Amino acid sequence: RIGSDRWSLDAIPPCVERLKNRAKQLGLWNLFLPKPIPNEIRALCDQDNASFVSPSMYLSNREYGVLCEIMGRSLLASEACNCNA
């Protein structure tokens, strides 16, 4: 979509929410976080989503940069992994 239409909810492919849920299950959510989130902040999160706040692994800036380069080749990858800015 082009123009102002591209910012409407109809412009989001239906598969994006499925991809987000799968990324959370695989621990590929919030990969930009460099270290674990403190327990005080985790406690503030919705209990159903608390395990999805932190990724399953912590990457160096270099490792994350390589993944960003790869995710940048896809229109959906960074959105699905919550690494879009």
MODELLER restraints for C-alpha pairs under 7 A, 6 or more apart:
rsr = mdl.restraints
at = mdl.atoms
rsr.add(forms.Gaussian(group=physical.xy_distance, feature=features.Distance(at['CA:1:A'], at['CA:11:A']), mean=6.81, stdev=0.5))
rsr.add(forms.Gaussian(group=physical.xy_distance, feature=features.Distance(at['CA:16:A'], at['CA:80:A']), mean=6.16, stdev=0.5))
rsr.add(forms.Gaussian(group=physical.xy_distance, feature=features.Distance(at['CA:19:A'], at['CA:80:A']), mean=5.41, stdev=0.5))
rsr.add(forms.Gaussian(group=physical.xy_distance, feature=features.Distance(at['CA:20:A'], at['CA:80:A']), mean=4.46, stdev=0.5))
rsr.add(forms.Gaussian(group=physical.xy_distance, feature=features.Distance(at['CA:20:A'], at['CA:81:A']), mean=6.17, stdev=0.5))
rsr.add(forms.Gaussian(group=physical.xy_distance, feature=features.Distance(at['CA:23:A'], at['CA:29:A']), mean=5.72, stdev=0.5))
rsr.add(forms.Gaussian(group=physical.xy_distance, feature=features.Distance(at['CA:23:A'], at['CA:80:A']), mean=6.68, stdev=0.5))
rsr.add(forms.Gaussian(group=physical.xy_distance, feature=features.Distance(at['CA:23:A'], at['CA:81:A']), mean=5.82, stdev=0.5))
rsr.add(forms.Gaussian(group=physical.xy_distance, feature=features.Distance(at['CA:24:A'], at['CA:52:A']), mean=5.69, stdev=0.5))
rsr.add(forms.Gaussian(group=physical.xy_distance, feature=features.Distance(at['CA:27:A'], at['CA:55:A']), mean=4.95, stdev=0.5))
rsr.add(forms.Gaussian(group=physical.xy_distance, feature=features.Distance(at['CA:27:A'], at['CA:56:A']), mean=4.52, stdev=0.5))
rsr.add(forms.Gaussian(group=physical.xy_distance, feature=features.Distance(at['CA:28:A'], at['CA:55:A']), mean=5.79, stdev=0.5))
rsr.add(forms.Gaussian(group=physical.xy_distance, feature=features.Distance(at['CA:28:A'], at['CA:56:A']), mean=6.88, stdev=0.5))
rsr.add(forms.Gaussian(group=physical.xy_distance, feature=features.Distance(at['CA:28:A'], at['CA:81:A']), mean=5.93, stdev=0.5))
rsr.add(forms.Gaussian(group=physical.xy_distance, feature=features.Distance(at['CA:29:A'], at['CA:52:A']), mean=6.71, stdev=0.5))
rsr.add(forms.Gaussian(group=physical.xy_distance, feature=features.Distance(at['CA:29:A'], at['CA:55:A']), mean=5.35, stdev=0.5))
rsr.add(forms.Gaussian(group=physical.xy_distance, feature=features.Distance(at['CA:29:A'], at['CA:81:A']), mean=4.84, stdev=0.5))
rsr.add(forms.Gaussian(group=physical.xy_distance, feature=features.Distance(at['CA:29:A'], at['CA:82:A']), mean=5.90, stdev=0.5))
rsr.add(forms.Gaussian(group=physical.xy_distance, feature=features.Distance(at['CA:30:A'], at['CA:54:A']), mean=6.30, stdev=0.5))
rsr.add(forms.Gaussian(group=physical.xy_distance, feature=features.Distance(at['CA:30:A'], at['CA:55:A']), mean=5.71, stdev=0.5))
rsr.add(forms.Gaussian(group=physical.xy_distance, feature=features.Distance(at['CA:30:A'], at['CA:81:A']), mean=6.44, stdev=0.5))
rsr.add(forms.Gaussian(group=physical.xy_distance, feature=features.Distance(at['CA:30:A'], at['CA:82:A']), mean=5.53, stdev=0.5))
rsr.add(forms.Gaussian(group=physical.xy_distance, feature=features.Distance(at['CA:30:A'], at['CA:83:A']), mean=6.13, stdev=0.5))
rsr.add(forms.Gaussian(group=physical.xy_distance, feature=features.Distance(at['CA:31:A'], at['CA:55:A']), mean=5.70, stdev=0.5))
rsr.add(forms.Gaussian(group=physical.xy_distance, feature=features.Distance(at['CA:31:A'], at['CA:83:A']), mean=6.78, stdev=0.5))
rsr.add(forms.Gaussian(group=physical.xy_distance, feature=features.Distance(at['CA:32:A'], at['CA:64:A']), mean=6.67, stdev=0.5))
rsr.add(forms.Gaussian(group=physical.xy_distance, feature=features.Distance(at['CA:32:A'], at['CA:83:A']), mean=6.63, stdev=0.5))
rsr.add(forms.Gaussian(group=physical.xy_distance, feature=features.Distance(at['CA:33:A'], at['CA:58:A']), mean=6.79, stdev=0.5))
rsr.add(forms.Gaussian(group=physical.xy_distance, feature=features.Distance(at['CA:34:A'], at['CA:58:A']), mean=5.55, stdev=0.5))
rsr.add(forms.Gaussian(group=physical.xy_distance, feature=features.Distance(at['CA:34:A'], at['CA:59:A']), mean=6.07, stdev=0.5))
rsr.add(forms.Gaussian(group=physical.xy_distance, feature=features.Distance(at['CA:34:A'], at['CA:60:A']), mean=6.69, stdev=0.5))
rsr.add(forms.Gaussian(group=physical.xy_distance, feature=features.Distance(at['CA:35:A'], at['CA:58:A']), mean=5.90, stdev=0.5))
rsr.add(forms.Gaussian(group=physical.xy_distance, feature=features.Distance(at['CA:36:A'], at['CA:54:A']), mean=6.54, stdev=0.5))
rsr.add(forms.Gaussian(group=physical.xy_distance, feature=features.Distance(at['CA:37:A'], at['CA:54:A']), mean=6.65, stdev=0.5))
rsr.add(forms.Gaussian(group=physical.xy_distance, feature=features.Distance(at['CA:42:A'], at['CA:50:A']), mean=6.24, stdev=0.5))
rsr.add(forms.Gaussian(group=physical.xy_distance, feature=features.Distance(at['CA:71:A'], at['CA:77:A']), mean=5.23, stdev=0.5))
rsr.add(forms.Gaussian(group=physical.xy_distance, feature=features.Distance(at['CA:71:A'], at['CA:78:A']), mean=5.69, stdev=0.5))
rsr.add(forms.Gaussian(group=physical.xy_distance, feature=features.Distance(at['CA:72:A'], at['CA:78:A']), mean=6.94, stdev=0.5))
rsr.add(forms.Gaussian(group=physical.xy_distance, feature=features.Distance(at['CA:78:A'], at['CA:84:A']), mean=4.93, stdev=0.5))
